[in-house]
Amino acid sequence: MTDNCPNCPQQQVNPVAEDIRGTQVSHLYRCAGCGHIWSTNRDADAYGQEAA
């Protein structure tokens, strides 16, 4: 799952790391445009996806 950088206009940033615990999916991102690092936590069920 890609995300948009919250610090600059860069879109569709791919995660550099992923952690799956049950239906919770955490991604770590690093923007190639500005170098900003952030993470997200999502419930795979809310996105209609299955956690691997």
C-alpha positions in Angstrom: 0.0 0.0 0.0 1.4 3.4 -0.9 0.9 6.7 0.9 1.4 10.4 0.2 4.2 12.3 2.0 2.7 14.5 4.7 5.7 16.9 4.3 5.9 17.6 0.5 3.8 17.0 -2.7 5.3 13.5 -3.3 2.6 10.9 -3.9 2.5 7.1 -4.0 5.5 6.5 -1.7 6.2 2.8 -1.2 6.8 1.5 2.3 10.3 0.6 3.3 9.2 -1.8 6.1 6.0 -3.6 7.1 4.8 -5.3 10.3 1.6 -7.4 10.4 -0.1 -8.4 13.7 -3.5 -10.0 13.2 -5.5 -7.5 11.2 -3.2 -4.5 12.1 -0.7 -3.5 9.4 2.0 -1.0 10.2 4.1 0.6 7.4 7.2 2.7 7.6 7.8 5.2 4.8 10.7 7.4 3.7 10.0 10.0 1.0 12.5 10.0 -1.8 11.7 13.6 -2.5 12.3 15.3 0.9 13.6 12.4 3.1 10.7 12.7 5.6 10.1 9.5 7.6 6.7 8.5 8.9 4.6 5.5 9.8 1.0 4.4 9.5 -1.1 1.8 11.3 -4.1 0.4 9.5 -6.8 -2.2 10.1 -6.7 -4.4 7.0 -10.4 -5.2 7.5 -11.3 -1.5 7.1 -9.6 -1.5 3.6 -11.2 -4.7 2.5 -7.8 -6.5 2.5 -6.5 -9.5 4.3 -3.4 -9.3 6.4 -0.8 -11.8 5.1 
